[in-house]
């Protein structure tokens, strides 16, 4: 995969997620407010800065908005079709990442708390949603049983901690990280809505009046209060539930787990009925987005240079996995005259080879607590593989020992890679590589 295609995939993912957010907003507010929400989402760093990096967390920006959209549709229509669609959306989200259970639980609690819950619960929609989700997950459940519940064993071995103090630190970091990301769209939206001609003099003369200016107690027909309540409940539950659960069960909560959980915050704020939304606010927020986007685009090279990690000598320390993958693929083709089908190494390296190599070799990770489950030792010996050990990794000796035991007679090569950025050389990376040819060509 080339760099441009990776960025294009990430931007396509973000774009589809934004379309889903727009559709959700139209269920809750009128088009004027929905457009304002969409621009706030575009200003949210999750959908721009972090959105350039494609990963499993980013895919949730499609599946979770579609799940919420399906729930609002089912809550409103209460039909068999809407229930089936909700179940399929839930299953698709779960197949993306098990962490989605937080959003599914929040939707379930919101449905039980909502004043209109009996209308929903007496319809076939929620029950068909549950049946459909379970039925759609049966093949995956069968696979999980076949690999002896490897995903759950991995989670319990990796994300459970015993120190309450460490748990509190992680929770505080999780909250601070996600609040900081939300401050940008919320602060800009507040500034746009409170802006007035000679606003600085108004703020000096009557600070309280400047703050209350965007608010009104008049009835607001542009907000669907039933759906707005659903949004408030869902967002509140997914904001509070994970940190509280992590504290109770001593779970290692990562800051990136919040990437997909706060996309409803802009809508939750704009759906407040007492908040005024003048027409002039739309071109203003759009102009803010355009100016910021162009400014960041112009400063992108400098931002990249400033944010690149460096070693003790001041050289760029970014590891060029794409260069390594390309080099190893070419060397494998010369030696084996076949597709590179398997790579052995730690997950940090093996997964990168799967992604960047045009052959997309499957990873085999015997050193990890839980292997990917895609290949067996017999299969990789039969098909041949490339083993990779990183001398700078603290687990290097373990990797080397495995290679000496299982890659007897392999060709051992030391390869160096170096990344150049705008004419500046990065630090050199060395790799100990083992070529084990297919059984047929030995």
N, C-alpha and C positions, 0 to 999 in steps of 0.2 A: 504494500500500500504506500502511495506517495504522500508527501506532506499535504499537498493541496486537497487530495481526496479525503484525508483525515479531517482537515478543517471544514471541508464542505459537508461531510457527514455530521460533524458537531453542529454546524450552523443549521442544517436541515432539521436536526433533532430539536434544537432550540426554537426554530421557526414553527414547527408543528405544535410544540408545547404552547407557544404564544397564541396560536390560532385557537387551541383548546381553551386557554384562559379567556380569550375574547368571547367564545361561545358560552362559557360559564357566566361571565359578567352580564351577557344579554339575558340570562335567566333571572338575574337579580336586580339589575338597574336598567335605565334607558340607555340609548346609544351614546348620548353625550358623556355620561359617566363611564360607560363601558370603554369608550375611546381613551378617556383620561386614565382608567385603570391599565389599559394596554400599554400606554406610554410609560407609566410607572413600572410596569413589569419589564419593559425594555431598559429602564434605567437601573433595575435591580442587578447588582454585579453577578448574580448567579446566571443570568441570561446573557451576559456579555463577556466579562473577563473570564469567569470560570467556565462559561459556555464554550470556549475555544478548545477545551480539553475533553475529548470524547472518552467516556468510561461508563461503567454500569450505573453510577449515581446520576449521570446526565440523562440516561434513557428514562429515568423516572420522571423527568420533566414532560414526558409524553404520557406515560401510563397513569400517573397520579391525577393530572388534570382530566384525562379521559374518564377515570374512575369517579371523580367528583361530578363531572358532567353527567355521567350515566346515572348517578344517584339522584341528582336534582330532577332529571327526566323521569326516573321511576317514582320519585316522591310526588311529582305533579300528575303524571298520567295514571300510575297505579295499574298498569296493564300487564298481561302476560309477556308481551314483546319487550316492554321496558325492563321487566324483571330478568329476562334472559340476557339482555344486553348488559345489565348491571353485573350479573354473574360472570359473563365473559370478560368484562373489563377488570373485575377483581382477579380472575384467574391469570389474565395477561400480566397484570401488575405483579402478582406473586411470583410468576415465572421469571420476571425481571430481577427481583430481589426480595428475599423474605422480610426485609425491613418494612415492606409495604403493609405488613400486618398492623402497624401502628395507625395507618390511615384507614384501613378497613375497620379496625376497632373504633376509631373516632367516628366514622360514619355510622356504625351500629349504635354507639352511645347517643349520637346526635338524633338519630331516628327515635330512640326510646325517650329522650328528654323533651323533644319538640311537642308543643301543645296539640299539634295535628297528628300525633303519632297513631291514634286508633284508626284514622282513615287509611293510613299507610299499612298498618299491621293487619287490618282486616282484608286487605287486597291480596291477590296472588303474587304481587311483585317481589316483596322481600323474601318470601319462601322459595319462589322459583329462582331467585338470585343465589340463594344458598345452595340449592340442589345443582344448579348449573355450574357454579364455581367448583363444587366438589367433583362433579362429573368430569369437568374439563381438566382437573388436576390429577385424575386417576393415573394416567400414564406417567406423570412426573413422580407421584407417590410410589408407584411401582419401581421406578428407577432408583429413588432414594432408598427403598428397602433393598434393592439389588446391590447397592454400594455400601450397605450396612450403615445407613444414616450418616454418611461421611460429612455432609454440610453441617449437621448439628454437632458432630464430634469436633469438627474444626472450630465452630463458634464457641463451644464450651471450653475448648483448650486454648483459644486465642483471646477471647474477649471477656473472660471472667477474671476478676482481680480480688485480692483478699484484703487490701488496705482501704479502710474507709476514708482516710485522708487523701489518698490518690484518687479515689472515686469523686470526692468533693472538688478536687482540682480539675479533673477532667470535665465535670459537669459545669463548673464555672467557666472553663475555656469554651465549652460548647455553647453556653448561653451568650457569653461575650462576643464570640465569633459571629454568631448569627444575628445578634442585635446590631452589631457594627455594620454588617452587610445591608441590613434593612434601613439604617439611618439615612443613606443617600437618597433613595426614592421618596421616603417619608419627609425628609427635610426639604427637598426640592418641591414636592407637592404642596407642603405647607406654605412655603415662600410664594409660590405661584398663586395659591388661593387667597392669601392675605395681602397680596400686593395691591397697592393703590397709588394714584399719582401723588407725588411728594410723600411717599410712605414713611420716609425717615422722620419728617416733621411730626407726622401723626403718631409714630411710635414714641417720640420724645414727649409730646404733649399729653398723650393718653395711652400708655403701654397696654393697659387692660382693654381699651377699645380696639387697639390694633389686633390683639389676640382673639377677641370675640367677634371680630368683623365677619369671618367666614361662616358664622353659625346663625341659624334661624329656628324659631319654634313653630313656624307655620307647617301645615300638613304638606307632606312631600309625596305626590303620586308617582314619582319616577323610581321609587324603590319598592320592590316586592318584599314585604316584611317577612313573609313565611320563608322564602328562600334565603333572605339575608340572615335570618336567625340560624338557618342550617349552616351557613358559611361561618358565622361567628362561633357557633358551637364546635364545628369541626376544627377550625383553626386554633381555638383555645385548648381543645383536648390534645391535639398533636404538639402544641407548644409546651404544655405542662406535663403530659404523660411520660415521654421518654426520659427527661431528667429525673423525674420522681422515681420511675421504674429503675433507672440506672443506680440511683442512690439506695433503693431498697434491696436490689438483687446484686449490687456490686458488679455492675457491667461496665466494661471498658467502652465508654461512649465516645465516638470520634466526631470531630467537628464537621467532617464532610457528610455525616449522616443527616445533617440538617438541610442539605442542599435542596432536597425535594419537598420539604415539609412546610415551607413558609411562602409559597407562591400565592396563597390566598390572602395574605396580609394587605396588599394594596386594595383589593376588592372589599375586604372587611372594613377598612377605613372609609372608603368612598361610599359604601352602602349605608353609612350612618345617616338616617333620614334628616337630621337637623343640620347637616353640612351643606352649605350652599355650593352650587356649581354653575357659575356664570359662563356664558358662551365664550368670553374672551380668555377663559382659563385654558381652553383647548389649544389655540395657536401658541399661547405662551409656553405650555408644558412641552409642546412639540418643538418649539424653537430651542428650549433648554436642551432637549434630547439631541437635536441636530448639532448645536454648538459644541456640546460635550463630546459627541461622537467624532466630529471632525478634529477637535483638539486632541483627543486621545489617539486618533489615527495618525495625526502628524507627529505626535510625540512617541509613537509606538517603538521606533528603534532605540530611543534613549531609555524608555521604560524597560525594554528587554535587556539592555546592557546593565542597567542599574539593578535589576532583579536577578540576574544570572549569578549562581553560586560561584565562588572563587576559592582557590586553594591558598595555602600560606604564602605563596610567591606572587599572588595577585593574578594568576592565570585563571581563565574560565575552567570550572571543574565539571561542566556538563558532560555526561557520558554519551557518546554517539552510538546508541544501540542500532540505529538504522544503518550506519556504516558497517558495524560488525555483522549484522544480518546479511547485508549485501555481499560482503567479502566471504563469509562462510558459505553462502548459497553457491557462489561461483566456484569455490574450492571443492565443495561436495560434488557438483556437476562434473568437474574435471576428473575426480577420483572414482566416483561411482557410476557416472553416466546415467543417472536416474534422479527422480525427484527426491528432495530432502524431506523425509516423512516424520522424523522424530528428533527431539532435542532433549538432552538431560542436563539439569542444572537447578539452581534455586529459582523460586518463582519470579524474583525480581529480574532475572536474566532470561529464563526460559519463555515467559509470556511475551517479552519484548521480541524475541526471535519469531514467535508465532505471528505476531502482529506485523513486523516489518518485512520478513522474508516473503518473496513472491511465491514460494512453495508452501508457506504457512504450516511448518512442521508442528505436529502435536507435542505438547509438553509431557515429559515423564519426570516426576520430582520425588525420588526416593528419600530425600533428606528431610522433606517436610513432614509435619505431623499427619496431615491428610493429603494424599496425592490427588491429582486431578481426576483420576479414575478413567482416563481416556485410553491408556495403553498399559500393557503388562510387560514385565521384564522379558518374557519369552518373545513377545511381539517385537520389541525394539531390537533384540538381538537378531531376529530373523530379517527384519527390514533394514537394519543398520541405523546408526544414529551419530550425532555429534554431541559430545559432552563438553560442558563449559564450566570452568572454575575461575573465580575472581580472586586473585592474590590479596586484594585489599579487604576482602570479606573476612570477618572474624571466624566464619565457618569453613574457611578455605581447606584446612587440614581434613575435615570430615569429607568434603567433596573429593579431595585428592585420594583419600583412602578408598572411597567407593570406586573411583575410576581404576585404581590399581588392582582392586579385587574383581571387578566386573568387566573392565575393558582391557583384558590381557591381550597383548599383541597389537593394540591400537596404535595408530600413528599419532604421536604427541607433537603439537606445534604451539609455539608461543607467538601470539598475535598482538600487535599494538594498534590502537585506534586513537585518533585525535580530531576534535571538532574545531573548525574555523568559523568565526563569526565576525562579519564585516572586516575581514582581513586580519583579525586578531586570533592568534593560535590559542587553543585551550590546552589544558594539561593532558598528558598522554595517559591512556589506559591500557593495561596489559592483561591478557587473558591466556589461561592455559587451556588449550583445546585438544580434544581427543576425537579422532576420526575412526569410527568403527564401521567398516563397510558391510553391505548386506551379506547374508550367509552365502548367497549364490555366487558372489564374486571373490570370496576369500580364497 
